[in-house]
Every structure is written in structure tokens, then in C-alpha cells.
């Protein structure tokens, strides 16, 4: 029951000071206390005082007289402002196309947006409270745990992660990790942004598979082409060439038999026919060698390079050709010999027809665990336009053919143009230890 604190009997009889208010409390009575409120009529200020039972006034301290710094207290944010910030945060999170989550220091999901729920195939209430490592593939979870333990994401970072959706569906993602801001202590959680790249990964795999299939098909076509070249070269050299040689021998024998009965005009006509037959024989041999030089199969790549360079010097006498071979025949794998010869053939033909060069350097060597083949000239260089713009030209087709041959045999082709100071063609293959 509430009781007035009251005053001592002698004070009650004397009467309380003007403006005194009785204090009340619940429970046993305290010693009597009265609080007088004298007022300064000139200023309108009220000075609160307490009167002990002996009538001595004790003033209350004003707020500015108390110890402490009230100005350091953070301002109290109105509830309306907090609700507005929450609405803005939710609007932003729910309208993101990427997945969004807040996780605590233990990796437990404290908030997720709709995009992440749809990505994984779970409801929001199913994800909240789940430890993020339980939603990742086992290797990915182990790797991410170790990275967090090492403190790699103390300031944030990015990584790739494989999530497990409903029914074990694997989802490839890129994750951005941002430490949640705090005032005076290390971050206790992370903001996680998850981008689904599964479709992109599938497209990349399909492109790689298609590229591999195209390379295999190209290699098969080139192999079939070489086999057909070899067959045609054999037919020309061993059948057509030999038949022409036999015809030439018969004509020469006939001329010798009737030479005394022929006049000078008829004899000259027969001799011209013999020369024509000989010219056709040489053309057939040249075509056969261009299709597939027999030395490549009979003697190897080094004698074939030497033969082709001699032929090049005989035809293009104005071009000085330097050849440097720093490899043995046994060190060149059988599968590379045809590719090296075709690159040499196409490169020197390009130099003769398009470069306007006065000097060419050819080098074949073994450098460490690779085989390098280079053709360099001092000509006008290549057109700086992209190769795609030159595909319709003979030179563009030649470069494409060389690239296909090098790549189908496991190498890499590069072409560097130095403007008007020439072009460097470089083909490199890994060396597996001999002529396999």
C-alpha cells in the first residue's frame, strides 16, 4: 500500500516549507523527506532541493554537474528510420539477379535472398541456419574451410565454388566474400554474393570438346590428304614418268635408225619432240615431288630439307637462303617430319611470292624438351590486318594451312611481323625423346 513518507512530528507541527512535495513509496516507511521547489520568479527557473528532517535544504545536482560525458552517447535512431533501412536492404537483396547470403563466423546462413533459394532449389526457411559447408561439394568445402582458417578472406576475396542443390544437382559458381563491417572488433560474418556460371561452364566444355573434335578431324583429313598425295605422286613418278621415259627412249631409237634417210627439217622436228617429251618427264617428276617427295619416306626430313632448299635456290636465285640444322634425324619424331616439311614448303613459297625478301634464314633445332623450327625473312612483312580478313587470299590460306598442320601434330605456330623489317614464323613442338 502506498504511504506518504511524511515528516517527523515536530516538523509536521511546524509545517513544511512552501512548495514542498511529499514523496511516496511502496513498502516500509523511510525517514521523512520533503522536496521543496523554490522558484526564481525573475528567471522562471526552479531549483529542486531536498530538506532533511532537521530542515536543512540539500540542493539536487543539475545534469551538467554529474560526472561523465553525455555527448559521447550514440544518438538514438528513430524506429521509423530502422524500419526504412530494413525495407531498403530487403528490396535490394530480393531484386538481385545473383544469390545473396549473410553468414556468421561459424558459416551458418543468417539470411538469404530469393535468387539463392531458386538457384539451390530450397525454401528460405530450409536454408536459414544451415552451415554453408553442408551445401558445398566435399572437395570445395574442405578447400574453403582451409582458406578461412588461413585468414585468406579477412579482407574479402573471390573464389570458385561448387554448390549442391536439391537432389545433389551440382552448380558451378563464382563467389564474392565481403566481411561484415563492425566498429571495433574483427568481422563476425560475411556477406556472400553467388553468381551461377554452370551454363557458362557447360558452354566452355562444349567448345573445348568441339575444338578437340575439329582438331582430330583436321588431323585425319591431313593424314588422308598426305596418303592421297603419296599415292598420286607414286602414280606420276613410277607409272606416268616411266612411261614417258620409255616413249622418249623409243623415239630416240627410231630417230637413230632412220636418221640417214631423214632430211634436216624432219630430223629437227623429231629432236624437238624428244626435247618436249623430256620436258614433260621433268614436269611430272617435279609435280610428284611437290605432292610428296620420295626422299621424305626413303631418307628422312633432313635430306628432304636439303633437297628442297637446293631447288628453291635454283628457282629463286635473287634470294639468299641460309639453312641451319641443329638436330639429328633420329631426334625428329616420325609424326613431325611431314608437318615440318609442309611448313617449310608453304613458308618459302610465301616468301618468294609475297615478301619481296632478299634473304631468308631457316633453322631447325632441338632446344631443351622441345623442337623449334623457324623461317625468318627481311621482306616487307605481313599485313597488320587480322588473319580473318586475309582468309580469302592465297597467303591467308597458306597461314591457315600451316597452323592446322602444326596444331594437329601437337605444336604451336606463331607469326611475328616487324613491319618493313621482315617476318618471323616459329613452330614449336614438345619433344618426347626421339623418333617415335
C-alpha positions as MATLAB code, in Angstrom:
seq = 'XXXXXXXXXXXXXXXXXXXXXXXXXXXXXXXXXXXXXXXXXXXXXXXXXXXXXXXXXXXXXXXXXXXXXXXXXXXXXXXXXXXXXXXXXXXXXXXXXXXXXXXXXXXXXXXXXXXXXXXXXXXXXXXXXXXXXXXXXXXXXXXXXXXXXXXXXXXXXXXXXXXXXXXXXXXXXXXXXXXXXXXXXXXXXXXXXXXXXXXXXXXXXXXXXXXXXXXXXXXXXXXXXXXXXXXXXXXXXXXXXXXXXXXXXXXXXXXXXXXXXXXXXXXXXXXXXXXXXXXXXXXXXXXXXXXXXXXXXXXXXXXXXXXXXXXXXXXXXXXXXXXXXXXXXXXXXXXXXXXXXXXXXXXXXXXXXXXXXXXXXXXXXXXXXXXXXXXXXXXXXXXXXXXXXXXXXXXXXXXXXXXXXXXXXXXXXXXXXXXXXXXXXXXXXXXXXXXX';
ca = [
       0.000    0.000    0.000;
       1.329    3.435   -0.875;
       2.120    5.607    2.136;
       3.378    9.195    2.328;
       6.892    9.392    3.507;
       5.738   12.112    5.834;
       7.842   14.304    8.169;
       8.895   13.964   11.765;
       6.152   15.017   14.200;
       7.945   18.208   15.211;
       8.368   19.173   11.573;
       4.763   18.361   10.789;
       3.647   20.603   13.600;
       5.881   23.416   12.339;
       4.654   22.967    8.777;
       6.598   22.138    5.613;
       8.399   24.845    3.618;
       6.437   26.434    0.858;
       6.317   24.310   -2.323;
       7.413   21.077   -0.627;
       6.054   17.865   -2.193;
       5.639   14.680   -0.188;
       7.394   11.637   -1.685;
       5.653    8.273   -1.652;
       6.957    4.733   -1.999;
       5.677    1.217   -1.694;
       6.855   -0.688    1.355;
       8.020    0.197    4.843;
       8.253    3.907    5.534;
      11.549    5.684    5.014;
      12.706    8.542    7.194;
      10.605   11.555    6.454;
      11.808   13.669    3.487;
      10.327   16.682    1.769;
      11.396   18.158   -1.583;
      10.901   21.916   -1.731;
      10.761   23.556   -5.143;
      11.655   27.228   -4.707;
      11.307   29.223   -7.891;
      13.266   32.233   -9.089;
      10.442   34.499  -10.105;
      12.696   36.686  -12.249;
      14.042   33.840  -14.402;
      11.289   31.274  -14.077;
      13.860   28.595  -13.161;
      13.013   26.076  -10.495;
      15.775   24.943   -8.176;
      14.973   21.477   -6.792;
      16.036   20.996   -3.149;
      15.672   18.259   -0.546;
      15.038   19.097    3.115;
      16.243   16.733    5.736;
      14.248   16.269    8.908;
      16.408   18.956   10.521;
      15.020   21.418    7.909;
      18.435   21.891    6.219;
      17.986   22.191    2.450;
      20.152   19.951    0.249;
      20.139   21.001   -3.485;
      19.882   18.336   -6.229;
      22.809   18.434   -8.687;
      21.956   19.638  -12.167;
      22.597   17.317  -15.161;
      25.662   19.290  -16.204;
      27.191   18.784  -12.760;
      27.105   14.998  -12.968;
      30.181   13.017  -13.897;
      30.531   11.580  -17.424;
      30.318   12.839  -20.996;
      26.786   12.649  -22.312;
      27.829   13.900  -25.737;
      29.645   10.618  -26.440;
      26.463    8.581  -26.268;
      25.296    7.465  -29.764;
      22.171    9.167  -30.993;
      19.043    7.102  -30.656;
      17.755    6.236  -34.140;
      14.031    6.522  -34.525;
      12.240    3.215  -35.082;
      10.842    4.570  -38.324;
      14.390    5.046  -39.721;
      15.346    1.498  -38.780;
      12.263    0.122  -40.496;
      13.074    2.188  -43.601;
      16.645    0.850  -43.732;
      15.375   -2.701  -43.328;
      12.947   -2.209  -46.208;
      15.690   -0.805  -48.455;
      18.002   -3.713  -47.615;
      15.280   -6.265  -48.337;
      14.324   -4.532  -51.596;
      17.948   -4.573  -52.773;
      18.582   -8.190  -51.759;
      15.398   -9.562  -53.303;
      15.901   -7.782  -56.625;
      19.451   -9.056  -57.168;
      19.899  -11.497  -60.041;
      22.759  -13.169  -58.136;
      22.409  -15.180  -54.971;
      22.933  -13.266  -51.738;
      23.512  -14.527  -48.199;
      24.709  -13.389  -44.793;
      26.715  -15.945  -42.827;
      28.065  -15.750  -39.296;
      31.564  -16.632  -38.108;
      30.623  -20.333  -37.972;
      29.452  -20.319  -41.577;
      25.790  -20.523  -40.624;
      23.382  -18.799  -43.008;
      21.534  -15.964  -41.282;
      19.805  -14.506  -44.313;
      19.353  -15.456  -47.974;
      17.564  -13.885  -50.900;
      15.129  -15.425  -53.332;
      17.728  -15.792  -56.104;
      19.873  -18.097  -53.951;
      16.804  -20.123  -52.955;
      15.848  -20.593  -56.607;
      19.442  -21.391  -57.558;
      19.697  -24.199  -54.989;
      16.068  -25.312  -55.135;
      15.368  -24.822  -51.407;
      12.901  -22.703  -49.483;
      14.194  -19.826  -47.402;
      13.303  -21.492  -44.107;
      15.235  -24.606  -45.204;
      18.413  -22.605  -45.791;
      18.342  -20.355  -42.739;
      20.538  -21.801  -40.005;
      22.267  -24.230  -42.378;
      26.062  -24.264  -42.328;
      27.277  -23.228  -45.761;
      29.831  -26.071  -45.963;
      26.954  -28.573  -45.947;
      25.728  -27.055  -49.210;
      29.087  -27.381  -50.998;
      30.713  -30.383  -52.648;
      33.123  -32.165  -50.342;
      36.386  -31.031  -52.041;
      35.115  -27.465  -52.304;
      34.004  -27.385  -48.656;
      37.389  -28.665  -47.463;
      39.230  -26.113  -49.573;
      37.031  -23.247  -48.381;
      37.437  -24.267  -44.721;
      41.220  -24.231  -45.043;
      41.149  -20.837  -46.736;
      39.050  -19.357  -43.940;
      41.329  -20.955  -41.349;
      44.351  -19.367  -43.025;
      42.645  -15.978  -42.952;
      42.699  -15.503  -46.696;
      39.335  -13.770  -46.681;
      39.919  -11.491  -43.710;
      39.603   -8.560  -46.077;
      37.311  -10.262  -48.536;
      38.033  -12.056  -51.765;
      36.713  -14.160  -54.613;
      36.734  -17.864  -55.296;
      35.066  -20.576  -57.323;
      32.708  -22.934  -55.533;
      30.610  -25.943  -56.438;
      27.266  -25.902  -54.621;
      24.950  -28.872  -54.221;
      21.331  -28.096  -54.967;
      18.319  -30.201  -54.161;
      18.734  -33.853  -55.199;
      22.509  -33.372  -55.484;
      22.439  -31.133  -58.541;
      25.901  -29.563  -58.958;
      26.027  -25.817  -59.501;
      29.267  -24.087  -60.519;
      29.534  -20.563  -59.122;
      31.796  -17.575  -58.601;
      31.613  -16.292  -55.015;
      32.473  -12.853  -53.659;
      33.081  -12.700  -49.891;
      32.801   -9.358  -48.090;
      33.457   -9.093  -44.322;
      30.527   -7.551  -42.479;
      31.560   -4.132  -41.089;
      31.969   -3.759  -37.322;
      33.005   -0.814  -35.168;
      35.871   -2.056  -33.018;
      36.352   -5.805  -33.460;
      37.138   -8.301  -36.233;
      34.355   -9.268  -38.596;
      31.931  -11.824  -37.183;
      30.492  -12.823  -40.524;
      30.427  -12.332  -44.267;
      28.206  -11.057  -46.989;
      28.293  -13.657  -49.783;
      27.354  -12.953  -53.401;
      26.933  -16.099  -55.523;
      26.952  -15.982  -59.345;
      25.758  -19.089  -61.191;
      28.218  -19.948  -64.006;
      27.015  -23.506  -64.616;
      25.688  -22.735  -68.084;
      28.877  -20.866  -68.965;
      30.954  -23.832  -67.797;
      28.867  -26.216  -69.873;
      29.300  -23.973  -72.907;
      33.055  -23.811  -72.343;
      33.262  -27.596  -72.059;
      31.210  -27.982  -75.224;
      33.506  -25.560  -77.053;
      36.604  -27.396  -75.847;
      35.082  -30.696  -76.895;
      34.169  -29.288  -80.308;
      37.642  -27.848  -80.715;
      39.181  -31.199  -79.836;
      36.901  -32.971  -82.292;
      37.708  -30.447  -85.021;
      41.413  -30.857  -84.360;
      41.075  -34.628  -84.570;
      39.055  -34.315  -87.764;
      41.630  -31.913  -89.206;
      44.432  -34.329  -88.351;
      42.539  -37.160  -90.015;
      41.887  -35.062  -93.116;
      45.539  -34.035  -93.321;
      46.624  -37.644  -92.898;
      44.207  -38.728  -95.625;
      45.443  -35.887  -97.808;
      49.047  -36.974  -97.346;
      48.151  -40.551  -98.182;
      46.400  -39.393 -101.345;
      49.334  -37.146 -102.239;
      51.678  -40.064 -101.734;
      49.552  -42.310 -103.951;
      49.278  -39.721 -106.738;
      52.996  -38.939 -106.516;
      53.753  -42.637 -106.840;
      51.464  -42.951 -109.869;
      53.037  -39.931 -111.544;
      56.616  -40.862 -110.799;
      56.576  -44.610 -111.229;
      53.951  -45.009 -113.935;
      53.446  -41.814 -115.912;
      57.066  -40.793 -115.549;
      58.405  -44.195 -116.514;
      56.003  -44.442 -119.454;
      57.131  -41.062 -120.739;
      60.745  -42.099 -120.334;
      60.045  -45.274 -122.316;
      58.355  -43.263 -125.083;
      61.313  -40.910 -125.213;
      63.707  -43.859 -125.484;
      61.673  -45.382 -128.344;
      61.569  -42.095 -130.253;
      65.304  -41.608 -129.823;
      65.936  -45.185 -131.009;
      63.699  -44.682 -134.068;
      65.452  -41.461 -134.956;
      68.798  -43.235 -134.761;
      67.570  -45.979 -137.088;
      66.254  -43.668 -139.819;
      68.491  -40.700 -139.204;
      70.305  -41.246 -142.544;
      67.073  -41.196 -144.526;
      65.661  -38.020 -142.934;
      66.215  -34.573 -144.220;
      67.356  -31.879 -141.854;
      63.847  -30.441 -141.338;
      62.332  -33.809 -140.380;
      65.266  -34.597 -138.122;
      64.883  -31.261 -136.330;
      61.175  -31.950 -135.843;
      61.834  -35.354 -134.264;
      64.519  -33.917 -132.000;
      62.108  -31.183 -130.867;
      59.576  -33.897 -129.994;
      62.189  -35.696 -127.929;
      63.007  -32.493 -126.058;
      59.311  -31.914 -125.445;
      58.915  -35.403 -124.034;
      61.895  -34.816 -121.760;
      60.362  -31.564 -120.552;
      57.106  -33.363 -119.722;
      59.047  -36.042 -117.845;
      60.717  -33.362 -115.721;
      57.378  -31.653 -115.080;
      55.851  -34.926 -113.942;
      58.762  -35.580 -111.603;
      58.513  -32.057 -110.183;
      54.778  -32.386 -109.615;
      55.310  -35.753 -107.966;
      57.973  -34.288 -105.676;
      55.740  -31.343 -104.812;
      52.933  -33.692 -103.923;
      55.092  -35.920 -101.750;
      58.885  -36.041 -102.067;
      60.065  -39.626 -102.082;
      63.117  -38.598 -100.047;
      60.835  -37.876  -97.075;
      59.821  -41.525  -96.843;
      63.086  -43.017  -98.071;
      65.744  -40.821  -96.414;
      64.045  -38.588  -93.828;
      63.347  -34.938  -93.078;
      66.912  -33.588  -93.065;
      67.785  -34.758  -96.622;
      64.356  -33.544  -97.756;
      65.025  -30.060  -96.332;
      68.399  -30.000  -98.070;
      66.826  -31.056 -101.388;
      64.013  -28.528 -101.191;
      66.390  -25.682 -100.336;
      68.572  -26.570 -103.340;
      65.510  -26.475 -105.577;
      64.499  -23.124 -104.063;
      67.938  -21.611 -104.734;
      67.868  -22.822 -108.329;
      64.494  -21.215 -108.995;
      64.874  -18.013 -106.925;
      68.472  -17.067 -107.489;
      67.936  -13.498 -106.262;
      67.073  -14.705 -102.730;
      69.924  -15.739 -100.446;
      68.935  -18.763  -98.355;
      70.745  -19.705  -95.113;
      69.954  -23.103  -93.575;
      70.992  -24.115  -90.047;
      70.166  -27.631  -88.810;
      70.988  -28.414  -85.161;
      69.209  -31.743  -84.699;
      69.734  -35.339  -85.801;
      67.352  -37.366  -87.914;
      66.711  -39.740  -85.013;
      65.637  -36.881  -82.733;
      62.783  -35.845  -85.025;
      59.615  -37.875  -84.359;
      58.174  -39.547  -87.439;
      54.854  -37.796  -86.924;
      56.506  -34.366  -87.206;
      58.521  -34.911  -90.361;
      55.656  -34.308  -92.766;
      54.441  -31.278  -90.773;
      57.921  -29.699  -90.757;
      58.316  -30.224  -94.488;
      54.888  -28.756  -95.298;
      55.541  -25.691  -93.127;
      58.914  -25.183  -94.839;
      57.334  -25.594  -98.265;
      54.493  -23.145  -97.603;
      56.682  -20.619  -95.771;
      59.317  -20.395  -98.527;
      56.623  -20.189 -101.213;
      55.043  -17.276  -99.318;
      58.414  -15.550  -99.036;
      59.095  -15.936 -102.757;
      55.633  -14.767 -103.857;
      54.690  -12.073 -101.334;
      57.557  -10.910  -99.103;
      59.894   -9.326 -101.645;
      62.787  -10.537  -99.492;
      66.441  -10.679 -100.419;
      67.447  -13.101  -97.653;
      65.827  -15.961  -95.749;
      67.019  -17.871  -92.676;
      65.796  -21.433  -91.978;
      66.572  -23.060  -88.625;
      65.611  -26.448  -87.181;
      66.900  -27.358  -83.720;
      66.207  -29.194  -80.502;
      66.012  -26.720  -77.610;
      65.674  -28.492  -74.290;
      62.472  -30.514  -74.257;
      61.080  -29.038  -77.457;
      61.740  -28.876  -81.189;
      61.807  -25.429  -82.786;
      61.505  -24.649  -86.484;
      61.795  -21.054  -87.678;
      61.719  -19.277  -91.033;
      62.735  -15.611  -90.987;
      62.980  -13.147  -93.880;
      63.927   -9.498  -94.411;
      60.938   -8.706  -96.617;
      58.036   -6.294  -96.351;
      56.309   -8.111  -93.502;
      52.701   -9.156  -93.114;
      49.615   -7.024  -93.488;
      48.685   -5.844  -89.960;
      45.020   -6.679  -90.662;
      43.720   -9.666  -88.693;
      44.186  -13.096  -90.190;
      40.424  -13.418  -90.536;
      40.481  -10.562  -93.041;
      43.131  -12.339  -95.101;
      41.495  -15.768  -95.234;
      40.313  -15.206  -98.786;
      43.835  -14.528 -100.014;
      46.362  -17.137 -101.016;
      48.687  -16.043  -98.237;
      45.886  -16.235  -95.684;
      45.017  -19.745  -96.808;
      48.679  -20.696  -96.581;
      48.944  -19.444  -92.988;
      45.746  -21.269  -92.065;
      47.058  -24.473  -93.610;
      50.342  -24.196  -91.697;
      48.535  -23.531  -88.430;
      46.280  -26.546  -88.907;
      49.253  -28.788  -89.637;
      51.248  -27.588  -86.635;
      48.345  -27.765  -84.182;
      47.154  -31.147  -85.435;
      50.642  -32.508  -84.740;
      50.636  -31.105  -81.186;
      52.573  -27.892  -81.757;
      52.056  -24.149  -81.629;
      52.580  -21.775  -84.559;
      53.283  -18.056  -84.176;
      53.861  -15.418  -86.842;
      55.519  -12.115  -85.934;
      55.781   -9.237  -88.376;
      58.285   -6.424  -87.845;
      56.708   -4.025  -90.283;
      59.079   -3.435  -93.172;
      61.828   -5.430  -91.493;
      60.517   -8.882  -92.293;
      58.531  -11.713  -90.742;
      59.381  -14.483  -88.287;
      57.464  -17.752  -88.463;
      58.047  -20.040  -85.475;
      56.683  -23.540  -84.871;
      57.314  -25.348  -81.581;
      56.555  -28.962  -80.646;
      57.152  -30.780  -77.361;
      59.915  -33.361  -77.628;
      59.090  -36.786  -76.216;
      62.519  -38.342  -76.613;
      63.194  -39.480  -80.125;
      61.724  -40.638  -83.396;
      58.613  -42.384  -82.167;
];
